[in-house]
Amino acid sequence: MDYQQKIIEILQKNYNKISYYEKIITSLEYILELEETEQHQSYQELIQILIEEESTSQELIKAIKEIQQSSEERFEQTLELAKKIALKKIEIYKESAKEIYESINTHLEAILQEGKENQQQSY
């Protein structure tokens, strides 16, 4: 009975950590899967609306186009950086989760071995 309680305690203690890591990994993977084209398309639509609404001012149109160009470059750089960071974080969290799983397995094996030894001694 004692070893079963130890197993439950170990699993409860580590479940929250593993669950947290899995949520983070899922979120980061989702960020990586975002389609650049979708973001660019919505961005392009926004710029197009601004241009159409203020079509009387050529200077404004020129300024918006310049902003659009520099913003797209920054957007791409930011997206690349975000992807690199996300990939690195995914690896860190996967490694942490792996270490927790290995720790649980080690503890469980020791507890099960102890339980077997106790059972043999009682015979």
Backbone as CSV, one residue per row, in Angstrom:
resi,resn,N_x,N_y,N_z,CA_x,CA_y,CA_z,C_x,C_y,C_z
1,MET,0.811,-1.190,0.000,0.000,0.000,0.000,0.863,1.266,0.000
2,ASP,1.967,1.226,0.724,2.854,2.379,0.847,3.460,2.769,-0.498
3,TYR,3.883,1.766,-1.282,4.502,2.068,-2.576,3.480,2.646,-3.551
4,GLN,2.203,2.250,-3.427,1.171,2.831,-4.292,1.005,4.312,-3.984
5,GLN,1.053,4.683,-2.739,0.946,6.086,-2.331,2.128,6.887,-2.883
6,LYS,3.329,6.289,-2.845,4.520,6.957,-3.384,4.364,7.206,-4.879
7,ILE,3.841,6.206,-5.595,3.620,6.346,-7.046,2.657,7.494,-7.316
8,ILE,1.563,7.528,-6.571,0.556,8.585,-6.756,1.165,9.954,-6.493
9,GLU,1.949,10.078,-5.429,2.589,11.356,-5.091,3.525,11.821,-6.206
10,ILE,4.341,10.915,-6.729,5.285,11.266,-7.800,4.535,11.717,-9.044
11,LEU,3.502,10.981,-9.415,2.737,11.331,-10.600,2.032,12.675,-10.440
12,GLN,1.444,12.920,-9.285,0.760,14.192,-9.046,1.740,15.358,-9.077
13,LYS,2.892,15.149,-8.468,3.909,16.203,-8.396,4.385,16.619,-9.785
14,ASN,4.557,15.633,-10.665,5.129,15.926,-11.978,4.090,16.159,-13.069
15,TYR,2.835,15.800,-12.816,1.801,15.951,-13.838,1.634,17.407,-14.253
16,ASN,1.593,18.310,-13.278,1.394,19.727,-13.590,2.527,20.275,-14.440
17,LYS,3.769,19.893,-14.125,4.914,20.363,-14.913,4.806,19.871,-16.350
18,ILE,4.526,18.588,-16.509,4.446,18.004,-17.846,3.305,18.647,-18.629
19,SER,2.168,18.815,-17.996,1.010,19.431,-18.642,1.354,20.848,-19.099
20,TYR,2.044,21.598,-18.232,2.461,22.961,-18.557,3.391,22.960,-19.767
21,TYR,4.382,22.067,-19.788,5.306,21.991,-20.908,4.578,21.631,-22.198
22,GLU,3.639,20.697,-22.112,2.904,20.297,-23.306,2.091,21.455,-23.872
23,LYS,1.478,22.258,-22.988,0.710,23.425,-23.443,1.621,24.437,-24.131
24,ILE,2.784,24.686,-23.548,3.720,25.643,-24.138,4.196,25.132,-25.502
25,ILE,4.553,23.861,-25.568,5.025,23.286,-26.829,3.940,23.415,-27.895
26,THR,2.711,23.094,-27.544,1.602,23.198,-28.495,1.433,24.639,-28.976
27,SER,1.500,25.598,-28.045,1.364,27.010,-28.411,2.480,27.455,-29.337
28,LEU,3.708,27.065,-29.014,4.844,27.467,-29.838,4.768,26.827,-31.228
29,GLU,4.349,25.563,-31.281,4.211,24.914,-32.573,3.130,25.596,-33.410
30,TYR,2.059,26.052,-32.760,0.999,26.767,-33.470,1.549,28.061,-34.074
31,ILE,2.352,28.776,-33.295,2.957,30.020,-33.800,3.785,29.726,-35.044
32,LEU,4.536,28.630,-35.012,5.379,28.276,-36.158,4.555,27.915,-37.385
33,GLU,3.343,27.399,-37.159,2.512,26.983,-38.283,1.725,28.127,-38.909
34,LEU,1.734,29.295,-38.288,0.985,30.412,-38.843,1.446,30.677,-40.280
35,GLU,0.492,30.819,-41.111,0.806,31.064,-42.517,1.218,32.522,-42.683
36,GLU,2.407,32.728,-43.226,2.851,34.088,-43.502,1.891,34.752,-44.473
37,THR,1.391,33.984,-45.431,0.520,34.553,-46.460,-0.756,35.114,-45.849
38,GLU,-1.302,34.441,-44.835,-2.504,34.950,-44.189,-2.234,36.290,-43.531
39,GLN,-1.102,36.386,-42.837,-0.777,37.643,-42.164,-0.494,38.738,-43.187
40,HIS,0.233,38.394,-44.221,0.527,39.384,-45.258,-0.754,39.831,-45.943
41,GLN,-1.655,38.878,-46.197,-2.897,39.206,-46.891,-3.718,40.200,-46.075
42,SER,-3.870,39.950,-44.774,-4.658,40.872,-43.955,-3.952,42.227,-43.849
43,TYR,-2.642,42.209,-43.794,-1.873,43.451,-43.738,-2.052,44.229,-45.043
44,GLN,-1.974,43.515,-46.167,-2.143,44.150,-47.480,-3.542,44.755,-47.605
45,GLU,-4.552,44.039,-47.105,-5.923,44.549,-47.160,-6.047,45.841,-46.366
46,LEU,-5.429,45.890,-45.203,-5.471,47.091,-44.378,-4.841,48.276,-45.111
47,ILE,-3.682,48.065,-45.690,-2.998,49.133,-46.444,-3.866,49.567,-47.629
48,GLN,-4.480,48.588,-48.304,-5.319,48.894,-49.464,-6.492,49.778,-49.058
49,ILE,-7.105,49.495,-47.927,-8.225,50.311,-47.435,-7.755,51.733,-47.176
50,LEU,-6.599,51.873,-46.524,-6.054,53.210,-46.255,-5.811,53.974,-47.547
51,ILE,-5.254,53.293,-48.541,-4.954,53.938,-49.819,-6.248,54.363,-50.516
52,GLU,-7.232,53.490,-50.525,-8.488,53.794,-51.208,-9.235,54.935,-50.529
53,GLU,-9.240,54.955,-49.199,-9.966,55.993,-48.471,-9.324,57.373,-48.653
54,GLU,-8.029,57.410,-48.813,-7.325,58.689,-48.928,-6.733,58.862,-50.326
55,SER,-7.454,58.384,-51.329,-6.894,58.395,-52.681,-6.693,59.803,-53.257
56,THR,-7.231,60.808,-52.607,-7.063,62.175,-53.113,-5.664,62.714,-52.819
57,SER,-5.009,62.183,-51.830,-3.705,62.715,-51.454,-2.588,61.790,-51.940
58,GLN,-1.886,62.223,-52.990,-0.784,61.434,-53.543,0.365,61.290,-52.538
59,GLU,0.601,62.329,-51.751,1.680,62.277,-50.764,1.391,61.215,-49.703
60,LEU,0.134,61.154,-49.281,-0.233,60.162,-48.277,-0.067,58.752,-48.836
61,ILE,-0.470,58.575,-50.075,-0.332,57.264,-50.717,1.148,56.867,-50.773
62,LYS,1.997,57.812,-51.158,3.433,57.532,-51.233,3.986,57.166,-49.848
63,ALA,3.580,57.930,-48.840,4.051,57.673,-47.472,3.585,56.297,-46.988
64,ILE,2.336,55.974,-47.276,1.799,54.671,-46.854,2.570,53.545,-47.533
65,LYS,2.862,53.708,-48.814,3.600,52.670,-49.543,5.005,52.493,-48.959
66,GLU,5.642,53.594,-48.585,6.972,53.510,-47.972,6.887,52.802,-46.613
67,ILE,5.874,53.168,-45.840,5.678,52.511,-44.540,5.413,51.032,-44.748
68,GLN,4.596,50.725,-45.753,4.256,49.335,-46.054,5.516,48.540,-46.359
69,GLN,6.393,49.111,-47.182,7.617,48.415,-47.559,8.510,48.148,-46.348
70,SER,8.746,49.179,-45.549,9.625,48.998,-44.394,8.971,48.094,-43.344
71,SER,7.657,48.177,-43.204,6.955,47.335,-42.240,7.019,45.868,-42.646
72,GLU,6.898,45.597,-43.955,6.978,44.218,-44.423,8.352,43.626,-44.120
73,GLU,9.409,44.433,-44.314,10.758,43.955,-44.013,10.889,43.653,-42.519
74,ARG,10.389,44.580,-41.695,10.441,44.360,-40.236,9.589,43.158,-39.848
75,PHE,8.422,43.032,-40.485,7.538,41.900,-40.196,8.251,40.588,-40.480
76,GLU,8.897,40.491,-41.634,9.599,39.259,-42.000,10.752,38.978,-41.043
77,GLN,11.506,40.016,-40.679,12.605,39.831,-39.731,12.079,39.386,-38.372
78,THR,11.002,40.020,-37.928,10.406,39.668,-36.632,9.868,38.247,-36.651
79,LEU,9.217,37.882,-37.762,8.667,36.535,-37.884,9.782,35.490,-37.846
80,GLU,10.871,35.749,-38.554,12.009,34.813,-38.550,12.596,34.671,-37.148
81,LEU,12.755,35.801,-36.470,13.285,35.772,-35.104,12.331,35.004,-34.180
82,ALA,11.038,35.260,-34.311,10.043,34.559,-33.483,10.098,33.054,-33.730
83,LYS,10.277,32.665,-34.981,10.358,31.242,-35.314,11.594,30.608,-34.678
84,LYS,12.727,31.300,-34.753,13.952,30.769,-34.153,13.794,30.604,-32.647
85,ILE,13.227,31.626,-32.006,13.017,31.575,-30.561,12.055,30.442,-30.208
86,ALA,10.966,30.335,-30.973,9.979,29.283,-30.700,10.596,27.899,-30.837
87,LEU,11.393,27.696,-31.884,12.039,26.392,-32.076,12.964,26.056,-30.908
88,LYS,13.721,27.059,-30.463,14.636,26.845,-29.344,13.863,26.508,-28.067
89,LYS,12.776,27.254,-27.820,11.956,27.015,-26.632,11.326,25.627,-26.682
90,ILE,10.853,25.220,-27.859,10.255,23.887,-27.999,11.268,22.830,-27.597
91,GLU,12.495,22.955,-28.073,13.531,21.978,-27.722,13.801,21.971,-26.218
92,ILE,13.866,23.163,-25.614,14.120,23.251,-24.167,12.997,22.573,-23.393
93,TYR,11.752,22.882,-23.745,10.619,22.307,-23.019,10.479,20.814,-23.266
94,LYS,10.763,20.373,-24.485,10.711,18.934,-24.759,11.768,18.199,-23.932
95,GLU,12.943,18.790,-23.838,14.023,18.179,-23.048,13.630,18.141,-21.567
96,SER,13.039,19.225,-21.067,12.611,19.261,-19.663,11.540,18.215,-19.405
97,ALA,10.579,18.112,-20.310,9.513,17.114,-20.149,10.102,15.702,-20.188
98,LYS,11.075,15.487,-21.081,11.729,14.175,-21.189,12.434,13.821,-19.875
99,GLU,13.121,14.804,-19.297,13.808,14.574,-18.031,12.813,14.212,-16.917
100,ILE,11.667,14.874,-16.920,10.648,14.570,-15.906,10.125,13.153,-16.107
101,TYR,9.831,12.776,-17.356,9.363,11.413,-17.629,10.395,10.379,-17.173
102,GLU,11.670,10.648,-17.477,12.726,9.715,-17.067,12.813,9.625,-15.540
103,SER,12.675,10.752,-14.873,12.707,10.774,-13.408,11.544,9.965,-12.835
104,ILE,10.370,10.155,-13.422,9.198,9.395,-12.965,9.453,7.908,-13.142
105,ASN,9.938,7.522,-14.322,10.196,6.101,-14.587,11.199,5.514,-13.597
106,THR,12.256,6.256,-13.312,13.268,5.795,-12.359,12.643,5.585,-10.981
107,HIS,11.855,6.579,-10.544,11.195,6.463,-9.236,10.220,5.284,-9.214
108,LEU,9.451,5.152,-10.280,8.465,4.065,-10.323,9.143,2.696,-10.305
109,GLU,10.225,2.564,-11.061,10.955,1.285,-11.072,11.487,0.951,-9.683
110,ALA,12.019,1.950,-8.994,12.542,1.725,-7.642,11.414,1.332,-6.685
111,ILE,10.303,2.016,-6.796,9.166,1.719,-5.915,8.609,0.324,-6.208
112,LEU,8.479,-0.013,-7.493,7.978,-1.338,-7.855,8.930,-2.435,-7.379
113,GLN,10.226,-2.185,-7.512,11.227,-3.152,-7.035,11.100,-3.330,-5.523
114,GLU,10.935,-2.227,-4.829,10.776,-2.265,-3.373,9.506,-3.049,-3.010
115,GLY,8.444,-2.821,-3.776,7.188,-3.535,-3.547,7.342,-5.031,-3.770
116,LYS,8.072,-5.408,-4.826,8.312,-6.834,-5.101,9.120,-7.476,-3.979
117,GLU,10.154,-6.760,-3.514,10.990,-7.277,-2.430,10.166,-7.449,-1.157
118,ASN,9.314,-6.463,-0.863,8.460,-6.555,0.325,7.484,-7.722,0.202
119,GLN,6.973,-7.928,-1.002,6.026,-9.016,-1.228,6.715,-10.374,-1.043
120,GLN,7.948,-10.503,-1.557,8.697,-11.758,-1.420,9.039,-12.034,0.040
121,GLN,9.371,-10.986,0.776,9.717,-11.152,2.186,8.515,-11.588,3.012
122,SER,7.332,-11.176,2.591,6.141,-11.525,3.369,5.724,-12.973,3.156
123,TYR,6.243,-13.624,2.100,5.930,-15.047,1.876,6.815,-15.887,2.685
